[in-house]
Amino acid sequence: MVENISGCDLTIRIGGEAGQGMQIMSNLLGKVFVRIGLYVFINQDVMSRIRGGHNFSQIRVSSKPIRSMSSDIDILVCLDENTLNIYKDKIGKIVIYDKDKIKENQASHKRYIAIPLEEIAKNVGKNPKMVNTVAAGAILSLLDLSLDTIFSLLTEIFATKGDEVINANKSCIQAGYDYVKQIYKDTPLCKFNVELKRSNRMLISGSETIALGAIASNLRFYSAYPMSPSTHIMEYLASKQKQYGLIVEQAEDEISAINMALGAYFCGARAMTGTSGGGLALMVESISLAGMTETPIVIIDAQRPGPATGLPTRTEQADLLFVTYAGHGEFPRVILSPSTPEKAFYLINRAFYFTEKYQIPVFILVDQYFNDSLWTVEEFNLENININKQGMLSYDDLKNIEPFHYRRYEITDSGISPRITPGTPNQVLYVDSDEHNEEGHITESADVRKNMVEKRLKKITGLYKEISSPDIYPNENADSYIVSWGSTFGVIEEVINILRQKGVNIGYIHFSEVYPLREDIIPNKILKNSKLISVENNATGQFTKLLKTETGFNINNKILKYDGRPFNYQELVEKIKRILE
């Protein structure tokens, strides 16, 4: 359990138009905070346009671990006038804005800090676009933090661009820092309860942890068509192709992407594809192909609000039932949905285990909030990663099979047939998308059809034994439990800590291995003695429906959010309290 936040907990919101460098600024500041030993969570709120509109990037920083966003705004940086107009009545502490660009009567606003951001950027950095760098220096001044770490970072980030660019950015940082020191005479906004020192923690996005987990698991081939919010997974993997010897293919569409990945896995290479809901709709026929041919495949579905194009840059957990039933016919599958970036790193490895051992499609369900947010994580432990391939016949196994008598779809007690790759000496591999016999030849026999359906479905028995139970805290005896899945874990964990510190006997039951669901997946003692409250980022309570279908148990109390935005901990505390009262 992460303890509830105590001491200094600060939220910085940087608002402006698309193209004004808000994400660059928040990522830079976030890395500074992490390197000096603080914890950071950064979330993005962007419109689906290249220029204009209102976007913001929000940094939450604390001396204690955090994994969720806050509704508070302690420092607001206005890169345009619209941002000030939107939030001027919601500011708790400090507003920074360009005094030459935004006209604001400061007389009644002691906390408003007017800085000639663009003028400094032009005069000092010789580039008006460096206003975000000037503002970054101003924020560090408000917090009374040294510039040593950010100067070191700028040297690293712009190493390939030369000293002129590095020095221009450093000068802008220093100018913003000094300007605030001259005009802001109050005590620093926050004194963090931490010994400031170099930290080995990482500030990393959900997309990057998914990609790194796949690389650590010996991914060899990734194919995809760009579709937010999955695109950054492909971009990150592409940037590591030469370093790790993998192939990344941008396909002409999602149908090609999944078929390429299936072909790669059929030939023995660990393969994965990724998309969002609209792209997954195009992949459905090939998902069934994987089910019939029993070809391993790992599929990332980075959810965003639908139907159709929906809200391309927003978040939702609304593809669960779609993924559960995607594909014509009946065949098993596994659905995993990481709760944290650390969990994602190891869960990708587990996805490859399941897909290879059981020769079924395995889905990783994430979402825009998870993929695009930046999280503070500890070092990953590669000793927990297993790169051994599952389900492949070894050379010694093959010696025990008479030449040319290998049966790709041999009926076994587990439903799992021995697997080889094309070109295996002295054996022939037959695979067909039509129904087939044990050798892989097309058949229309009623008996063979019945036996093959039952063979494939037998795998579910093995999966029931291997699917992990949900994380339950406390193990028993709480009066109420929040039931949730996927990316909502961080905010729920924080909310539970807050409520328990206030004397509320409440816990959580959180699922990262979402499907298949055993009938006893939630302990009977909890079902009998505790009130359950479902929390989901969708409109119909999809996990609640799936839980009822698979286990027969219904959760009547639901907290659902479907406006395209994630939960913040303040709103969730209030909604849970209302249900309990």
ChimeraX attribute file (.defattr): number of C-alpha atoms within 10 A of each C-alpha:
attribute: neighborCount
match mode: 1-to-1
recipient: residues
	/A:1	9
	/A:2	12
	/A:3	13
	/A:4	18
	/A:5	15
	/A:6	10
	/A:7	14
	/A:8	15
	/A:9	20
	/A:10	19
	/A:11	21
	/A:12	22
	/A:13	23
	/A:14	26
	/A:15	28
	/A:16	23
	/A:17	23
	/A:18	19
	/A:19	14
	/A:20	19
	/A:21	19
	/A:22	24
	/A:23	21
	/A:24	13
	/A:25	19
	/A:26	24
	/A:27	18
	/A:28	17
	/A:29	23
	/A:30	25
	/A:31	21
	/A:32	24
	/A:33	24
	/A:34	26
	/A:35	21
	/A:36	19
	/A:37	20
	/A:38	26
	/A:39	25
	/A:40	30
	/A:41	25
	/A:42	27
	/A:43	26
	/A:44	22
	/A:45	18
	/A:46	19
	/A:47	18
	/A:48	14
	/A:49	14
	/A:50	10
	/A:51	11
	/A:52	13
	/A:53	14
	/A:54	17
	/A:55	21
	/A:56	24
	/A:57	23
	/A:58	26
	/A:59	26
	/A:60	23
	/A:61	24
	/A:62	25
	/A:63	23
	/A:64	20
	/A:65	19
	/A:66	24
	/A:67	25
	/A:68	25
	/A:69	21
	/A:70	20
	/A:71	12
	/A:72	17
	/A:73	21
	/A:74	18
	/A:75	24
	/A:76	27
	/A:77	26
	/A:78	24
	/A:79	26
	/A:80	17
	/A:81	17
	/A:82	16
	/A:83	21
	/A:84	22
	/A:85	11
	/A:86	11
	/A:87	14
	/A:88	12
	/A:89	8
	/A:90	13
	/A:91	16
	/A:92	13
	/A:93	14
	/A:94	20
	/A:95	23
	/A:96	22
	/A:97	25
	/A:98	22
	/A:99	16
	/A:100	13
	/A:101	16
	/A:102	16
	/A:103	11
	/A:104	16
	/A:105	8
	/A:106	12
	/A:107	7
	/A:108	7
	/A:109	11
	/A:110	10
	/A:111	16
	/A:112	20
	/A:113	18
	/A:114	20
	/A:115	21
	/A:116	18
	/A:117	28
	/A:118	23
	/A:119	19
	/A:120	22
	/A:121	26
	/A:122	15
	/A:123	11
	/A:124	21
	/A:125	26
	/A:126	14
	/A:127	16
	/A:128	15
	/A:129	16
	/A:130	25
	/A:131	25
	/A:132	28
	/A:133	27
	/A:134	29
	/A:135	30
	/A:136	22
	/A:137	27
	/A:138	27
	/A:139	23
	/A:140	22
	/A:141	23
	/A:142	20
	/A:143	14
	/A:144	16
	/A:145	19
	/A:146	13
	/A:147	16
	/A:148	9
	/A:149	17
	/A:150	22
	/A:151	19
	/A:152	13
	/A:153	17
	/A:154	16
	/A:155	18
	/A:156	11
	/A:157	12
	/A:158	15
	/A:159	12
	/A:160	10
	/A:161	10
	/A:162	10
	/A:163	12
	/A:164	11
	/A:165	16
	/A:166	21
	/A:167	17
	/A:168	18
	/A:169	26
	/A:170	22
	/A:171	20
	/A:172	29
	/A:173	30
	/A:174	21
	/A:175	22
	/A:176	26
	/A:177	24
	/A:178	14
	/A:179	19
	/A:180	21
	/A:181	15
	/A:182	8
	/A:183	11
	/A:184	14
	/A:185	9
	/A:186	9
	/A:187	10
	/A:188	13
	/A:189	17
	/A:190	14
	/A:191	14
	/A:192	18
	/A:193	14
	/A:194	14
	/A:195	10
	/A:196	15
	/A:197	12
	/A:198	14
	/A:199	13
	/A:200	13
	/A:201	19
	/A:202	18
	/A:203	22
	/A:204	21
	/A:205	23
	/A:206	27
	/A:207	29
	/A:208	22
	/A:209	25
	/A:210	28
	/A:211	24
	/A:212	22
	/A:213	25
	/A:214	26
	/A:215	21
	/A:216	18
	/A:217	24
	/A:218	22
	/A:219	23
	/A:220	20
	/A:221	23
	/A:222	28
	/A:223	27
	/A:224	29
	/A:225	23
	/A:226	21
	/A:227	18
	/A:228	22
	/A:229	26
	/A:230	26
	/A:231	18
	/A:232	19
	/A:233	27
	/A:234	24
	/A:235	16
	/A:236	17
	/A:237	24
	/A:238	18
	/A:239	11
	/A:240	16
	/A:241	15
	/A:242	10
	/A:243	8
	/A:244	14
	/A:245	13
	/A:246	20
	/A:247	16
	/A:248	22
	/A:249	17
	/A:250	16
	/A:251	17
	/A:252	12
	/A:253	15
	/A:254	26
	/A:255	19
	/A:256	18
	/A:257	23
	/A:258	32
	/A:259	21
	/A:260	21
	/A:261	25
	/A:262	28
	/A:263	15
	/A:264	21
	/A:265	21
	/A:266	22
	/A:267	15
	/A:268	18
	/A:269	18
	/A:270	26
	/A:271	29
	/A:272	28
	/A:273	27
	/A:274	27
	/A:275	29
	/A:276	28
	/A:277	25
	/A:278	19
	/A:279	19
	/A:280	25
	/A:281	18
	/A:282	16
	/A:283	23
	/A:284	20
	/A:285	17
	/A:286	19
	/A:287	27
	/A:288	20
	/A:289	20
	/A:290	23
	/A:291	24
	/A:292	22
	/A:293	22
	/A:294	26
	/A:295	24
	/A:296	28
	/A:297	30
	/A:298	28
	/A:299	23
	/A:300	25
	/A:301	25
	/A:302	29
	/A:303	29
	/A:304	28
	/A:305	27
	/A:306	18
	/A:307	11
	/A:308	10
	/A:309	10
	/A:310	13
	/A:311	16
	/A:312	21
	/A:313	20
	/A:314	24
	/A:315	28
	/A:316	26
	/A:317	30
	/A:318	24
	/A:319	24
	/A:320	21
	/A:321	13
	/A:322	14
	/A:323	22
	/A:324	17
	/A:325	14
	/A:326	19
	/A:327	19
	/A:328	13
	/A:329	10
	/A:330	15
	/A:331	23
	/A:332	21
	/A:333	25
	/A:334	24
	/A:335	22
	/A:336	25
	/A:337	25
	/A:338	27
	/A:339	22
	/A:340	20
	/A:341	27
	/A:342	20
	/A:343	15
	/A:344	28
	/A:345	26
	/A:346	24
	/A:347	23
	/A:348	29
	/A:349	22
	/A:350	19
	/A:351	24
	/A:352	28
	/A:353	21
	/A:354	24
	/A:355	23
	/A:356	24
	/A:357	19
	/A:358	26
	/A:359	28
	/A:360	27
	/A:361	27
	/A:362	29
	/A:363	25
	/A:364	26
	/A:365	24
	/A:366	30
	/A:367	30
	/A:368	29
	/A:369	28
	/A:370	26
	/A:371	27
	/A:372	23
	/A:373	24
	/A:374	26
	/A:375	28
	/A:376	24
	/A:377	21
	/A:378	13
	/A:379	10
	/A:380	16
	/A:381	10
	/A:382	12
	/A:383	6
	/A:384	9
	/A:385	18
	/A:386	15
	/A:387	14
	/A:388	11
	/A:389	15
	/A:390	15
	/A:391	18
	/A:392	16
	/A:393	14
	/A:394	11
	/A:395	10
	/A:396	8
	/A:397	10
	/A:398	16
	/A:399	11
	/A:400	8
	/A:401	13
	/A:402	10
	/A:403	12
	/A:404	11
	/A:405	12
	/A:406	21
	/A:407	21
	/A:408	22
	/A:409	24
	/A:410	18
	/A:411	18
	/A:412	12
	/A:413	10
	/A:414	15
	/A:415	22
	/A:416	23
	/A:417	23
	/A:418	19
	/A:419	23
	/A:420	21
	/A:421	16
	/A:422	12
	/A:423	10
	/A:424	11
	/A:425	11
	/A:426	13
	/A:427	18
	/A:428	18
	/A:429	17
	/A:430	17
	/A:431	19
	/A:432	13
	/A:433	16
	/A:434	14
	/A:435	18
	/A:436	21
	/A:437	21
	/A:438	17
	/A:439	16
	/A:440	20
	/A:441	16
	/A:442	15
	/A:443	13
	/A:444	11
	/A:445	12
	/A:446	9
	/A:447	9
	/A:448	15
	/A:449	15
	/A:450	10
	/A:451	15
	/A:452	21
	/A:453	16
	/A:454	15
	/A:455	20
	/A:456	25
	/A:457	18
	/A:458	18
	/A:459	21
	/A:460	19
	/A:461	13
	/A:462	14
	/A:463	19
	/A:464	15
	/A:465	10
	/A:466	10
	/A:467	20
	/A:468	15
	/A:469	19
	/A:470	18
	/A:471	16
	/A:472	17
	/A:473	18
	/A:474	14
	/A:475	12
	/A:476	15
	/A:477	15
	/A:478	17
	/A:479	15
	/A:480	19
	/A:481	25
	/A:482	24
	/A:483	25
	/A:484	24
	/A:485	25
	/A:486	25
	/A:487	31
	/A:488	24
	/A:489	24
	/A:490	19
	/A:491	21
	/A:492	26
	/A:493	23
	/A:494	24
	/A:495	26
	/A:496	25
	/A:497	19
	/A:498	18
	/A:499	17
	/A:500	13
	/A:501	12
	/A:502	9
	/A:503	9
	/A:504	16
	/A:505	15
	/A:506	22
	/A:507	27
	/A:508	25
	/A:509	22
	/A:510	24
	/A:511	24
	/A:512	26
	/A:513	24
	/A:514	26
	/A:515	24
	/A:516	21
	/A:517	22
	/A:518	16
	/A:519	16
	/A:520	10
	/A:521	17
	/A:522	18
	/A:523	13
	/A:524	10
	/A:525	10
	/A:526	17
	/A:527	14
	/A:528	8
	/A:529	13
	/A:530	16
	/A:531	17
	/A:532	22
	/A:533	21
	/A:534	21
	/A:535	24
	/A:536	26
	/A:537	27
	/A:538	21
	/A:539	15
	/A:540	14
	/A:541	20
	/A:542	20
	/A:543	23
	/A:544	21
	/A:545	16
	/A:546	20
	/A:547	21
	/A:548	14
	/A:549	13
	/A:550	15
	/A:551	15
	/A:552	10
	/A:553	15
	/A:554	14
	/A:555	17
	/A:556	10
	/A:557	16
	/A:558	20
	/A:559	17
	/A:560	16
	/A:561	18
	/A:562	17
	/A:563	14
	/A:564	22
	/A:565	16
	/A:566	23
	/A:567	23
	/A:568	19
	/A:569	20
	/A:570	16
	/A:571	12
	/A:572	18
	/A:573	17
	/A:574	12
	/A:575	12
	/A:576	19
	/A:577	11
	/A:578	9
	/A:579	11
	/A:580	14
	/A:581	5
